[in-house]
């Protein structure tokens, strides 16, 4: 069917192609492991936080305020952010949802069919 020379050439091409595929797989595995390192670190941090007691999480805010006062006694911005941050975030969320709803036609203003 095929001449012997062509079969030998195809076998060599197949071997080279397999070698290239193996090298590219190794390169992709190395790149994927480098990309996964921050995700693995984040996953470990989430696991540690989940192991903490809920009471310890509530203690984090006063501890943060204490550290801010001792390390940066003249900078009041962190205390202001801790105090007013949740209010501003909730107001922005409410305002954003109100704007999204204002773009939709209300059910009352639509005529009944």
Short mmCIF file of the C-alpha atoms (twelve columns), coordinates in Angstrom:
data_MODEL
# 
_entry.id   MODEL 
# 
loop_
_atom_site.group_PDB 
_atom_site.id 
_atom_site.type_symbol 
_atom_site.label_atom_id 
_atom_site.label_alt_id 
_atom_site.label_comp_id 
_atom_site.label_asym_id 
_atom_site.label_seq_id 
_atom_site.Cartn_x 
_atom_site.Cartn_y 
_atom_site.Cartn_z 
_atom_site.pdbx_PDB_model_num 
ATOM 1   C CA . UNK A 1   0.000   0.000  0.000  1 
ATOM 2   C CA . UNK A 2   2.510   2.638  1.184  1 
ATOM 3   C CA . UNK A 3   6.167   2.607  0.287  1 
ATOM 4   C CA . UNK A 4   8.506   1.752  3.154  1 
ATOM 5   C CA . UNK A 5   10.241  5.173  3.061  1 
ATOM 6   C CA . UNK A 6   6.971   7.031  3.532  1 
ATOM 7   C CA . UNK A 7   6.002   4.799  6.458  1 
ATOM 8   C CA . UNK A 8   9.371   5.471  8.125  1 
ATOM 9   C CA . UNK A 9   8.935   9.226  7.544  1 
ATOM 10  C CA . UNK A 10  5.426   9.141  8.995  1 
ATOM 11  C CA . UNK A 11  6.659   7.171  12.034 1 
ATOM 12  C CA . UNK A 12  9.387   9.759  12.663 1 
ATOM 13  C CA . UNK A 13  6.873   12.584 12.297 1 
ATOM 14  C CA . UNK A 14  4.527   10.801 14.721 1 
ATOM 15  C CA . UNK A 15  7.329   10.386 17.286 1 
ATOM 16  C CA . UNK A 16  8.288   14.076 16.970 1 
ATOM 17  C CA . UNK A 17  4.653   15.100 17.330 1 
ATOM 18  C CA . UNK A 18  4.252   12.967 20.470 1 
ATOM 19  C CA . UNK A 19  7.436   14.499 21.931 1 
ATOM 20  C CA . UNK A 20  6.099   18.020 21.236 1 
ATOM 21  C CA . UNK A 21  2.768   17.151 22.816 1 
ATOM 22  C CA . UNK A 22  4.535   15.809 25.914 1 
ATOM 23  C CA . UNK A 23  6.640   18.974 26.234 1 
ATOM 24  C CA . UNK A 24  3.613   21.222 25.829 1 
ATOM 25  C CA . UNK A 25  1.671   19.239 28.437 1 
ATOM 26  C CA . UNK A 26  4.533   19.661 30.903 1 
ATOM 27  C CA . UNK A 27  4.690   23.396 30.134 1 
ATOM 28  C CA . UNK A 28  0.919   23.756 30.622 1 
ATOM 29  C CA . UNK A 29  1.051   21.830 33.897 1 
ATOM 30  C CA . UNK A 30  3.834   24.098 35.189 1 
ATOM 31  C CA . UNK A 31  1.956   27.233 34.158 1 
ATOM 32  C CA . UNK A 32  -1.271  25.957 35.736 1 
ATOM 33  C CA . UNK A 33  0.487   25.208 39.013 1 
ATOM 34  C CA . UNK A 34  1.932   28.744 39.077 1 
ATOM 35  C CA . UNK A 35  -1.492  30.210 38.419 1 
ATOM 36  C CA . UNK A 36  -3.086  28.037 41.088 1 
ATOM 37  C CA . UNK A 37  -0.722  29.125 43.880 1 
ATOM 38  C CA . UNK A 38  -2.674  32.289 44.824 1 
ATOM 39  C CA . UNK A 39  -5.933  30.346 44.666 1 
ATOM 40  C CA . UNK A 40  -4.503  27.662 46.953 1 
ATOM 41  C CA . UNK A 41  -3.289  30.345 49.376 1 
ATOM 42  C CA . UNK A 42  -6.721  31.992 49.358 1 
ATOM 43  C CA . UNK A 43  -8.380  28.616 49.918 1 
ATOM 44  C CA . UNK A 44  -6.155  27.970 52.952 1 
ATOM 45  C CA . UNK A 45  -7.016  31.402 54.377 1 
ATOM 46  C CA . UNK A 46  -10.744 30.782 53.899 1 
ATOM 47  C CA . UNK A 47  -10.411 27.404 55.637 1 
ATOM 48  C CA . UNK A 48  -8.600  29.031 58.572 1 
ATOM 49  C CA . UNK A 49  -11.226 31.774 58.878 1 
ATOM 50  C CA . UNK A 50  -14.026 29.194 58.802 1 
ATOM 51  C CA . UNK A 51  -12.378 27.327 61.660 1 
ATOM 52  C CA . UNK A 52  -12.400 30.443 63.816 1 
ATOM 53  C CA . UNK A 53  -15.201 30.888 66.261 1 
ATOM 54  C CA . UNK A 54  -17.892 33.381 65.222 1 
ATOM 55  C CA . UNK A 55  -17.142 35.274 68.434 1 
ATOM 56  C CA . UNK A 56  -13.536 35.699 67.304 1 
ATOM 57  C CA . UNK A 57  -14.757 37.305 64.088 1 
ATOM 58  C CA . UNK A 58  -16.738 39.846 66.092 1 
ATOM 59  C CA . UNK A 59  -13.628 40.591 68.123 1 
ATOM 60  C CA . UNK A 60  -11.716 41.459 64.936 1 
ATOM 61  C CA . UNK A 61  -13.295 44.920 64.571 1 
ATOM 62  C CA . UNK A 62  -12.402 46.179 68.073 1 
ATOM 63  C CA . UNK A 63  -8.957  44.625 67.704 1 
ATOM 64  C CA . UNK A 64  -8.488  46.456 64.397 1 
ATOM 65  C CA . UNK A 65  -9.540  49.744 65.972 1 
ATOM 66  C CA . UNK A 66  -7.116  49.150 68.857 1 
ATOM 67  C CA . UNK A 67  -4.253  48.416 66.462 1 
ATOM 68  C CA . UNK A 68  -5.115  51.501 64.425 1 
ATOM 69  C CA . UNK A 69  -5.066  53.714 67.509 1 
ATOM 70  C CA . UNK A 70  -1.756  52.340 68.760 1 
ATOM 71  C CA . UNK A 71  0.098   52.191 65.440 1 
ATOM 72  C CA . UNK A 72  -1.382  55.292 63.778 1 
ATOM 73  C CA . UNK A 73  -2.643  57.504 66.616 1 
ATOM 74  C CA . UNK A 74  -3.066  60.623 64.474 1 
ATOM 75  C CA . UNK A 75  -4.729  58.996 61.487 1 
ATOM 76  C CA . UNK A 76  -8.463  59.038 62.057 1 
ATOM 77  C CA . UNK A 77  -9.403  57.729 58.615 1 
ATOM 78  C CA . UNK A 78  -9.581  54.061 59.623 1 
ATOM 79  C CA . UNK A 79  -11.899 54.803 62.504 1 
ATOM 80  C CA . UNK A 80  -14.075 56.897 60.229 1 
ATOM 81  C CA . UNK A 81  -14.173 54.119 57.644 1 
ATOM 82  C CA . UNK A 82  -15.063 51.531 60.270 1 
ATOM 83  C CA . UNK A 83  -17.787 53.777 61.639 1 
ATOM 84  C CA . UNK A 84  -19.360 55.043 58.406 1 
ATOM 85  C CA . UNK A 85  -18.299 52.391 55.888 1 
ATOM 86  C CA . UNK A 86  -21.189 49.955 56.364 1 
ATOM 87  C CA . UNK A 87  -23.727 52.764 56.204 1 
ATOM 88  C CA . UNK A 88  -22.273 54.124 52.964 1 
ATOM 89  C CA . UNK A 89  -22.087 50.663 51.382 1 
ATOM 90  C CA . UNK A 90  -25.680 49.831 52.294 1 
ATOM 91  C CA . UNK A 91  -26.895 53.206 51.048 1 
ATOM 92  C CA . UNK A 92  -25.053 52.713 47.748 1 
ATOM 93  C CA . UNK A 93  -26.568 49.243 47.347 1 
ATOM 94  C CA . UNK A 94  -30.042 50.549 48.039 1 
ATOM 95  C CA . UNK A 95  -29.573 53.464 45.679 1 
ATOM 96  C CA . UNK A 96  -28.234 51.138 42.963 1 
ATOM 97  C CA . UNK A 97  -31.173 48.750 43.306 1 
ATOM 98  C CA . UNK A 98  -33.558 51.719 43.215 1 
ATOM 99  C CA . UNK A 99  -31.958 52.913 39.972 1 
ATOM 100 C CA . UNK A 100 -32.216 49.447 38.443 1 
ATOM 101 C CA . UNK A 101 -35.890 49.270 39.351 1 
ATOM 102 C CA . UNK A 102 -36.619 52.745 37.987 1 
ATOM 103 C CA . UNK A 103 -35.607 51.600 34.500 1 
ATOM 104 C CA . UNK A 104 -38.215 48.841 34.526 1 
ATOM 105 C CA . UNK A 105 -41.852 49.690 33.789 1 
ATOM 106 C CA . UNK A 106 -43.977 49.349 36.877 1 
ATOM 107 C CA . UNK A 107 -46.805 46.853 36.979 1 
ATOM 108 C CA . UNK A 108 -49.336 49.503 38.002 1 
ATOM 109 C CA . UNK A 109 -48.726 51.740 34.993 1 
ATOM 110 C CA . UNK A 110 -49.211 48.969 32.429 1 
ATOM 111 C CA . UNK A 111 -52.695 48.723 30.939 1 
ATOM 112 C CA . UNK A 112 -54.568 45.519 31.566 1 
ATOM 113 C CA . UNK A 113 -55.188 43.427 28.488 1 
# 
